[in-house]
Amino acid sequence: MMAAPLVFSLRILSTPHHGINRNFQPFLLTQTGAPPRYRALRCQANSESSEPKEKLVVDNGSTSEISPASKVAEPSPSSSSSSAFPESPNSDINRRVAVGSVVAALALFLSTRLDFGISLKDLTASALPYEEALSNGKPTVVEFYADWCEVCRELAPDVYKIEQQYKDKVNFVMLNVDNTKWEQELDEFGVEGIPHFAFLDRQGNEEGNVVGRLPRQYLVENVNALAAGKQSIPHARAVGQYSSAEARKVHQVTDPLSHG
């Protein structure tokens, strides 16, 4: 024989002295053969309260009314996502990066051009004719060179930089030893090895010469002395590794119209 279910009833007596709401409804706790699943719990607030109520949905589909004051604020998805992922760069930053890349590429190109791209032909194109240099009243640097001269090609970038720095005060002349037009000048300046740099004062008189591969400072200090109008140059006679001028006899050409 199945036992009858037990029912417990709890009644709360409300009195005015304890301030308990008379409208509070007691609830029943029922014990049956099988325990209830998610039985709804309902609380009725004071009907005289004007505070708005909201419904809370529990697991079994029932709802419960709660006041806004009891709710806990939850972080918004937008705030959490914004803190987790940085904002993407705007168009202004992209523009600055692009401009910076172009400037860096241009600087690299110019640096490469100045250090490695200058040839003897570039020096010849920017040089003054020998006759004009002797007549304009400026001191002059005369370089005797040849296209086949390895040291001449190696020193071309340094010579170009010095020329660009002093071209307003000093003449720069390029004479190709393969051109038979300059046989007299080769004898006059005693050119035996190239490159041969002859340093002339404002009257065209030779102050000294530097031959072959030497530190760049030798050329800089001599040219600076000429530009300043000094009576002498620091390196009046210096010789480094050079190419023999005798090899010009194999490469000789006749070009009286050329100043190089």
C-alpha positions as CSV (number, residue, x, y, z in Angstrom):
1,M,0.0,0.0,0.0
2,M,1.5,3.4,-1.1
3,A,2.1,5.8,1.7
4,A,0.1,9.0,1.5
5,P,2.2,12.1,0.7
6,L,3.1,14.3,3.6
7,V,2.1,17.9,3.5
8,F,3.6,20.5,5.7
9,S,1.9,23.8,6.0
10,L,3.6,26.8,7.3
11,R,1.6,29.9,8.2
12,I,3.2,33.1,9.2
13,L,1.1,35.4,11.3
14,S,1.5,39.0,10.6
15,T,0.9,41.6,13.1
16,P,1.1,45.3,12.7
17,H,3.7,45.5,15.4
18,H,6.3,43.6,13.4
19,G,5.8,45.5,10.1
20,I,5.3,42.3,8.0
21,N,3.2,42.7,4.9
22,R,-0.3,41.3,5.4
23,N,-0.5,40.4,1.7
24,F,2.5,38.1,1.9
25,Q,1.3,34.6,0.8
26,P,2.7,31.5,2.5
27,F,4.0,28.8,0.3
28,L,3.7,25.0,0.6
29,L,6.6,22.6,0.6
30,T,5.3,19.3,-0.8
31,Q,7.1,16.0,-0.6
32,T,6.0,13.5,-3.2
33,G,7.3,10.3,-4.5
34,A,9.5,12.1,-7.0
35,P,11.2,15.4,-6.2
36,P,9.9,18.4,-8.2
37,R,12.0,19.9,-11.0
38,Y,12.7,23.6,-10.8
39,R,9.5,24.5,-9.1
40,A,8.7,28.2,-9.4
41,L,9.3,30.5,-6.5
42,R,7.1,33.5,-6.5
43,C,7.3,36.5,-4.2
44,Q,4.8,39.3,-4.3
45,A,6.1,42.7,-3.3
46,N,4.2,45.3,-1.5
47,S,1.3,46.5,-3.7
48,E,1.7,50.0,-2.3
49,S,5.3,50.3,-3.7
50,S,5.6,52.4,-6.8
51,E,9.0,50.9,-7.8
52,P,8.8,49.3,-11.3
53,K,9.3,45.5,-11.5
54,E,10.9,43.3,-14.1
55,K,10.5,39.5,-14.7
56,L,13.3,37.1,-14.2
57,V,13.1,33.8,-16.2
58,V,14.2,30.7,-14.4
59,D,15.2,27.3,-15.8
60,N,11.7,25.8,-15.9
61,G,10.3,28.7,-18.0
62,S,8.6,30.5,-15.1
63,T,9.3,34.2,-14.4
64,S,10.0,36.2,-11.3
65,E,9.5,39.9,-10.8
66,I,12.6,41.8,-9.6
67,S,13.3,45.5,-9.1
68,P,15.9,47.3,-11.2
69,A,17.9,48.2,-8.1
70,S,18.8,44.5,-7.6
71,K,20.2,44.0,-11.1
72,V,24.0,43.7,-11.6
73,A,25.4,45.7,-14.5
74,E,27.1,43.6,-17.1
75,P,29.9,44.8,-19.4
76,S,28.8,45.6,-22.9
77,P,30.2,43.5,-25.7
78,S,31.5,46.6,-27.5
79,S,33.6,47.7,-24.5
80,S,35.2,44.3,-24.1
81,S,35.9,43.9,-27.8
82,S,37.4,47.4,-28.0
83,S,39.9,46.7,-25.2
84,A,40.8,43.3,-26.6
85,F,41.6,44.5,-30.2
86,P,43.4,47.8,-31.0
87,E,41.9,50.1,-33.5
88,S,43.1,49.8,-37.0
89,P,45.3,52.7,-38.3
90,N,43.4,55.5,-40.0
91,S,44.1,57.0,-43.4
92,D,46.3,59.7,-42.0
93,I,48.7,57.2,-40.4
94,N,48.8,55.2,-43.7
95,R,49.6,58.4,-45.6
96,R,52.5,59.3,-43.3
97,V,53.9,55.8,-43.6
98,A,53.7,56.0,-47.4
99,V,55.4,59.4,-47.5
100,G,58.1,58.1,-45.1
101,S,58.8,55.1,-47.4
102,V,59.1,57.3,-50.5
103,V,61.5,59.7,-48.7
104,A,63.6,56.8,-47.5
105,A,63.8,55.2,-50.9
106,L,64.8,58.6,-52.5
107,A,67.5,59.1,-49.9
108,L,68.9,55.6,-50.6
109,F,68.9,56.3,-54.3
110,L,70.7,59.6,-53.9
111,S,73.2,58.1,-51.5
112,T,73.9,55.2,-53.9
113,R,74.2,57.6,-56.8
114,L,76.8,59.8,-55.0
115,D,78.8,56.9,-53.6
116,F,78.8,54.4,-56.4
117,G,77.1,55.8,-59.5
118,I,79.5,58.6,-60.5
119,S,81.7,57.8,-63.5
120,L,84.6,59.5,-65.2
121,K,82.2,60.6,-67.9
122,D,80.2,62.4,-65.3
123,L,83.3,64.2,-64.1
124,T,84.2,65.1,-67.7
125,A,80.8,66.5,-68.4
126,S,80.9,68.8,-65.5
127,A,84.5,69.9,-65.9
128,L,85.6,73.2,-67.4
129,P,87.7,73.4,-70.6
130,Y,91.3,73.8,-69.8
131,E,91.8,77.1,-71.6
132,E,88.8,78.7,-69.8
133,A,90.0,77.6,-66.4
134,L,93.4,79.3,-67.0
135,S,91.7,82.6,-67.9
136,N,88.9,83.1,-65.3
137,G,91.2,84.1,-62.4
138,K,90.3,81.1,-60.1
139,P,92.7,78.5,-58.8
140,T,92.4,75.2,-60.7
141,V,92.7,71.4,-60.1
142,V,93.7,69.5,-63.2
143,E,93.2,65.7,-63.2
144,F,94.9,63.6,-65.8
145,Y,93.0,60.3,-66.2
146,A,92.1,57.5,-68.6
147,D,88.9,55.5,-69.0
148,W,90.9,52.2,-68.5
149,C,92.5,53.4,-65.2
150,E,91.1,51.4,-62.3
151,V,92.2,53.9,-59.6
152,C,90.8,56.8,-61.6
153,R,87.4,55.1,-61.6
154,E,87.6,54.2,-57.9
155,L,88.3,57.8,-56.9
156,A,85.6,59.4,-59.1
157,P,82.9,59.6,-56.4
158,D,85.3,61.4,-54.0
159,V,86.4,63.8,-56.7
160,Y,82.8,64.5,-57.5
161,K,81.9,65.3,-53.9
162,I,84.9,67.7,-53.6
163,E,84.0,69.4,-56.9
164,Q,80.4,70.0,-55.8
165,Q,81.6,71.5,-52.6
166,Y,84.2,73.9,-54.1
167,K,83.0,74.5,-57.7
168,D,82.1,78.1,-57.0
169,K,85.7,78.9,-55.9
170,V,87.9,76.4,-57.7
171,N,88.0,75.2,-61.3
172,F,88.0,71.5,-62.0
173,V,89.5,70.3,-65.3
174,M,89.7,66.7,-66.7
175,L,92.4,65.8,-69.3
176,N,92.4,62.4,-70.9
177,V,95.9,61.1,-71.3
178,D,94.8,59.0,-74.3
179,N,94.1,62.2,-76.2
180,T,97.2,63.2,-78.1
181,K,96.0,66.8,-77.8
182,W,97.5,66.9,-74.3
183,E,101.0,65.7,-75.1
184,Q,102.5,69.0,-74.2
185,E,100.7,69.2,-70.8
186,L,101.8,65.7,-70.0
187,D,105.4,66.7,-70.4
188,E,104.9,70.1,-68.7
189,F,103.4,68.5,-65.5
190,G,105.6,65.4,-65.6
191,V,102.7,63.0,-65.7
192,E,104.1,59.4,-65.2
193,G,101.2,57.8,-63.3
194,I,97.5,58.4,-63.2
195,P,95.3,59.7,-61.7
196,H,97.6,62.8,-61.5
197,F,96.1,65.9,-59.7
198,A,97.9,69.2,-60.4
199,F,97.0,72.1,-58.1
200,L,97.4,75.5,-59.8
201,D,97.1,79.0,-58.2
202,R,95.1,81.9,-59.7
203,Q,97.9,82.7,-62.1
204,G,98.1,79.1,-63.4
205,N,101.3,78.2,-61.5
206,E,101.6,74.7,-60.1
207,E,101.7,74.6,-56.3
208,G,102.1,70.8,-56.1
209,N,100.6,67.5,-57.2
210,V,99.1,64.3,-55.8
211,V,99.4,61.0,-57.7
212,G,97.5,57.7,-57.3
213,R,95.2,56.3,-54.6
214,L,95.6,58.4,-51.4
215,P,93.2,59.3,-48.5
216,R,90.4,61.6,-49.6
217,Q,91.6,64.1,-47.0
218,Y,94.7,64.8,-49.1
219,L,92.5,66.2,-51.9
220,V,90.2,68.0,-49.5
221,E,93.0,69.9,-47.7
222,N,94.8,70.9,-50.9
223,V,91.6,72.1,-52.5
224,N,90.6,74.0,-49.4
225,A,94.0,75.7,-49.4
226,L,93.5,76.8,-53.0
227,A,90.0,78.2,-52.3
228,A,91.3,80.2,-49.3
229,G,94.1,81.7,-51.5
230,K,97.0,80.3,-49.4
231,Q,100.5,80.5,-50.7
232,S,101.1,76.8,-50.4
233,I,99.2,73.5,-50.1
234,P,99.6,70.9,-47.3
235,H,100.4,68.0,-49.6
236,A,102.6,69.4,-52.4
237,R,104.0,66.0,-53.4
238,A,102.3,62.8,-52.5
239,V,102.3,59.5,-54.4
240,G,100.1,56.4,-53.8
241,Q,99.2,53.4,-55.9
242,Y,98.6,54.5,-59.5
243,S,98.4,53.2,-63.1
244,S,101.3,53.8,-65.4
245,A,100.8,56.6,-67.9
246,E,102.9,54.6,-70.5
247,A,99.8,52.4,-71.2
248,R,98.3,55.4,-72.9
249,K,100.3,54.6,-76.0
250,V,98.1,51.6,-76.6
251,H,94.9,53.6,-76.3
252,Q,95.9,56.9,-78.0
253,V,93.3,58.8,-80.0
254,T,93.3,62.1,-81.7
255,D,90.5,64.4,-80.8
256,P,91.5,68.1,-80.9
257,L,88.0,69.3,-80.4
258,S,87.7,67.5,-77.0
259,H,88.6,69.2,-73.7
260,G,88.7,65.9,-72.0
